Structure formats: C-alpha cells, structure tokens
Amino acid sequence: MELRKVWIIARQEYLVNIRRAGFIIMTLALPALGALALLLGALFAGQMEQVGEFFAQQLDTGAQMIGVVDRSGFFSPLLPQYAEQFIAYEHEEAARTALLDGELSSVLVIGEDYLETGKVVVLTTGSGFNAAVVEDSATVRAFFVDHILTGQVDPAIQARAADPANVESQTLSSSGEAQGEESGWGLVSSFLIPYFLAIFLVTTIFVSSGYLLQSVAEEKESRVIEIVVSSVRPVELMTGKVAGLGAIGLTQVLIWILSGWGFSGGATAIWAVSAAAAIPARVLVLGVVYYLLGYTLYAILMASVGALGTTMRESQQLAGIFSMVAVVPYMIGSFLFTNPNALVARLLSFFPLTAPTMMMMRVPLAEVPWIDVVGSIAALVLSIPAALWVGSKLFEVGLLVYDKRPTMKEIWAILRGR
Amino acid sequence: MIQITDLTKRYGDVVAVDHLSFAVRENEIFGLLGPNGAGKTTTIRIIMDILQPDGGEVQVLGQPSGQAKARVGYLPEERGLYRNLKVLDTLVYLAELKGMARSVARSRAAALLERIDLQDWAGRKVKELSQGMQQRLQFVASIVHDPDLIFLDEPFQGLDPLNVERIKRLIADLHREGKTIVLSSHQMNLVEVLCDRILLINRGQAVLYGYLAEIKEQYAPNVVRVRTREVPADLPGIAAVEPDDGAFNLVLGAGVHHQDVLRALLDRGVEIRAFEVAPVPLDKIFVRVVGGEEA
C-alpha cells in the first residue's frame, strides 16, 4: 500500500466533506442551539424572574408549618426543637380551618391507638401528592421517632432509629477484593460515561458511514471512480476514505466540545476532566480501544457495502443491516445492568460487529473476565484486515458495475477469486 | 510498449477475453476495435490493473501490469468528474494520485487548460461547464500527469463535430510528442484517419490484427474505379460495369488483376482521368468480419 496515495485521498475527502452543507449545518446546529439558549436568557433576563416566580407559586404548597392534632398523648407537649415547623392543635376543626386559611401546609391527626396501629391521618389541600410528600419527609420521620423515644433509649440509638442507614456501596472482584469505594459521583459516572461513550460510538458510526456512503455513491454515480481506481489500488482508496472521514467525525466532536466549553465558560471541560478522573483507567483505556477498533471496522464495512449499491438509496439500505447489528447491545441494555457477565452478553462480546458497544457497556459495570477482553479485542483486530480484504474485493467489482447490484452468487465468486 | 500473451478473463460461465495475444509498439496509435461486448473494455481494465486476469501475461512499459500506473493515462468509456470540485483542483488531485508533485501538477494542469481553452474556467466548479467543455476536461484529465502510454476508450463519444476535431488534433499532437496511444472507438472513419495498426476482437478473440493498410488491402473488393467518358463493351475480364457518380465501377472476373484492366484500357486508347482500386472502408471490413462470425 502506498501511504502517500492514502494521505492524498484522506486529505481530499476531508477537505471536500468539511465544506458540505450537511456537515456544516449538523456541526453548527448544536453550538447554535447553545447560542440561542444564551441569547434568550439574556433577552428575557428580567422576565425570567417573573416566570420563576410564577412556577414557584405553582409549586409552593403554601405555609411550611405542619399542624399536629395529638389524641395519643405521645406528642404533647411538642419537643422544643420542632417548634419552628410543627404547631399543636387541641381540636381537629381548628387545625382544618388553619389549613384551609393557608396557615398550614398539612395537618397530622394522630389517633388514640397510634402505638398499636401507627395510624396517622394526613390532611392537605391540593393533590394527594402533597400527602405523599409529607409521608416520605425525613423531618416528619424524625419528628415521630424523637417524640416516641426521647428519654426511653440512648440518644445514639434514637438517632440511628431516625436515620437507620448511611449507605456506602463497594463492589467485590471475583477474588473477593474490594474494588474501591464508590461515591455517588463514581456511581453516576460508572453508568454515565460508558453510556456516553457507547452512544458516541454508534452516533459516529452512523454519521461517518453516511459520509462514506455518500462519497462512494457519488464517485460511482458520476463515473469518476474508474479514473481513480486506474491510479490507486482499491485498498488504498478505501483506507484513505476511512481515514479522511474518520478525521471529519473527530473534527465535528472537537467543535462540539470547544463550543460547549465556550458557552459554559469552561464548565464542560472541567466536567470532562473530572469525569475522566472518576473513571477507572482500565475503563477509559478499553473504552478508547473499543471505540477506535469499532469505528475502523464499521467504516470499512460501510464503504465496501456502499460500493455494491447502484444508487445512494440502495447503498443506504444495504448499510442499514450493519447499523441494526450495532444497536443490538442496547436492546439488552437493562438486562445487562443486573447481569453484565450473562452468557448472551459474553457471546455478543466475541462477535466483531457487536463487540465494541457490548464491551463498552460491560466493562464499567463489572469486572469482565480477561478472556472476554482479550477475545473481543482479538476478534476486532483480526476482523479489520479481513474486512479490508473483503471490502477491497467488493470494491473491485462493485464500483465498476453501474447498472445492477452484484448478486450473492457473484459476490461469492469474487471472494473465491473467480 | 505493451505485450499481451494468452490473456483470459471469465465472468462466471462467460468468457470475456479468450486467450488474447497482441503487442502495442512505441509511439504508434493502436486501434482496439470490436462490437459491443467483445471484451475491449475488459482487456483495457486488465491492462490498467483494475481487473485481474484469470490467465495469461500482461507487460506494460516492460513491467507487470499495475507497476507502471504513473506512466499510463486512461480515459474510460464510463467517465465523469467530481461535479462540485473546481476545474483546476480536479486536475491537480488526479495528477497527484498518479504520483505527480502538487506544485508540478498545478502548473501542468494550468498549461493544459490553456491548451483546451478552459483557462478562464480554472476556478469554477465542474458542474458549471457545458457538456463539451466537460468532455475536453475529461480528456486532459487522462493526460495531466504526462504519461508515456494513453488509453482512450471511446474518446469521441457524444462529441459535436467541433469537439471531435479538437480531440483529433490533441491526439495527433500527443502522437507527435512521442506518446503511444491505444484508441478504442466505434467511429471507424476516425480510426482510419488516426491509427497505424489495429486489433479487431470479437467474443474475446482476435479476429484481425496488423497494419491497417495491409488489412484494407487484404479485404479490398475485386473492383476498380475508373473516371472516364465510357468503358469499352469488349473489355476482357470484366464481370459487370456500374456507373457511379460520373465514374464507373468495374467488377473484375475471377483471377483478373487490376493491372490487366488498366493495360487493356490503355491498349484501347481510352482516355483515363482517374484509376484506382476501389477503397474499402473499415466499417465494411468490420461488418464483414464480425457479421460473418456472427452468422
């Protein structure tokens, strides 16, 4: 392979496609939306305060005081630390009146048999949602526990009863070793980052394959392809296109990141650095490896399949088969969260077309067996030259057949060298 | 320049090129002729290393096929250009793919555009050019890298008479510059004017091969054309006399040589203003050979 020719083709593809209206519109759409949001924010800065007030009014449940009608005797008098949030009423009618007048957000009516039944009636205005909010409130929970147990048990036990568990999760490896503490941020990033990378991979595959298809189909439709292949080998042409259009995809991502950085005053970049720091090095390195191998494999396949179609539409239909395969791991995504090392996930990890997305989703979720990592990378590494060989063969005939698509029989004959 | 030996190419059960052998010599214009589907384009694509043969040997400029791409130019029958690319950029890109340095390619492309009167269009997109302009541009795209050997597959296809003359002149100029040209065309009148030697292939096999003049002589009809007032009725060896536009076509009997007819006319004192062996156009030879084979 002559690298100089590959470079010339890659440069040409890059320079031609970066000027395409479709690329410019798509690349600028995201920063434009950001700019629009900023502009609207600036324009309606004054009005936004009023808008905020409107929503605050809609969401405001009114007064924050909670009335208490105690018939059990456990809550009388109210402990002093709750005096700012709770107010005792002797009669329920008075509490109801105060609630309807907007002086209270809710009323707790505690029955005489509270100790036996735990029965408490919550009175609120508006929707039943407000009662649910009161029920789940940590403050209300502490209010009950403190009134029942004060003076009965050790204050430490009382505090634990009010807040029984401060959860901190650890994941064990197969050998039983803890893989480090996971903070809330670590947990979020362990889901967020792999999903971001996997979606990024598939998006780039779709975008770049679209350009590859367009590039190949245009050269074929305009009949310029025969002049080109009289100067370069199909493998050089394909490699140059894959490299040039890959660079286009990276340019697009770079523009998005830079524009995000610009609009957020650097916050996005800081987030990206923090996110990267929170991800284990193993996940980050493998993510990049699977991304690069996955893109290369798919780009080669898209380019070669694109050469078989007689029109752009036909090429896109053919390429759709591979796009469908690429998203299979997402279809079993929810199942993966609970069992990342399930047999089906492991099998899909060894299949080159699903290996990149499957492994990028599995690696952050659990300790993936090393044989899966090695096997999936080996499958991708071996399939790339094979795809390049098959693709070049298909190029050889597909590109020069203008009137009809080669049949499966003809393709098989080409691959067998006949 | 080109040496093809026993070349064979199959598409499934169809034999496109069948044990074909021929040679193209340095600085000649060689005609590669044949009916549609005869195997001409397949043969050219194999020589250009676009297709791989099933058998036989191809030597181009003393090297195996594919190793001399930088020195070979190609104007394919199925041709086109990047419509959205600028005219000069198109030529520079194609020259670079042939191994020419960018700066050299730019100056050569500019010179060629001047030669075909497109210098004012260098910065315009290809799609803005008229069809005739695009055809001229396609022609120079095949020679922008200054090749020694040039394949022209149907270079006159779709051209108006004015552009046919332009391309003819360009081919003649290239020939004078020492280039070797392989010309495939269905326009036999142009092949007759331009080519030194020809190869006629049918069903992938060579059916005529050699100097055009010799082939024409070989296929010359047994007719002489005489421009005179009248032809004596008792002229020996004449099977028929056919008046033709102020002249007479004399169909000779079997075994009669045209020299014998000329001598007999002179002996009888006939005033002869013109006498020639009736020429046979190449298209008639084509039809006779290919048609005979088909029959």
Boltz contact constraints between the chains, C-beta under 6 A:
constraints:
  - contact:
      token1: [A, 8]
      token2: [B, 96]
      max_distance: 6.0
  - contact:
      token1: [A, 12]
      token2: [B, 93]
      max_distance: 6.0
  - contact:
      token1: [A, 222]
      token2: [B, 80]
      max_distance: 6.0
  - contact:
      token1: [A, 223]
      token2: [B, 78]
      max_distance: 6.0
  - contact:
      token1: [A, 223]
      token2: [B, 79]
      max_distance: 6.0
  - contact:
      token1: [A, 223]
      token2: [B, 80]
      max_distance: 6.0
  - contact:
      token1: [A, 224]
      token2: [B, 80]
      max_distance: 6.0
  - contact:
      token1: [A, 224]
      token2: [B, 81]
      max_distance: 6.0
  - contact:
      token1: [A, 224]
      token2: [B, 82]
      max_distance: 6.0
  - contact:
      token1: [A, 226]
      token2: [B, 76]
      max_distance: 6.0
  - contact:
      token1: [A, 226]
      token2: [B, 78]
      max_distance: 6.0
  - contact:
      token1: [A, 229]
      token2: [B, 50]
      max_distance: 6.0
  - contact:
      token1: [A, 230]
      token2: [B, 48]
      max_distance: 6.0
  - contact:
      token1: [A, 230]
      token2: [B, 50]
      max_distance: 6.0
  - contact:
      token1: [A, 230]
      token2: [B, 74]
      max_distance: 6.0
  - contact:
      token1: [A, 231]
      token2: [B, 69]
      max_distance: 6.0
  - contact:
      token1: [A, 231]
      token2: [B, 97]
      max_distance: 6.0
  - contact:
      token1: [A, 231]
      token2: [B, 98]
      max_distance: 6.0
  - contact:
      token1: [A, 232]
      token2: [B, 97]
      max_distance: 6.0
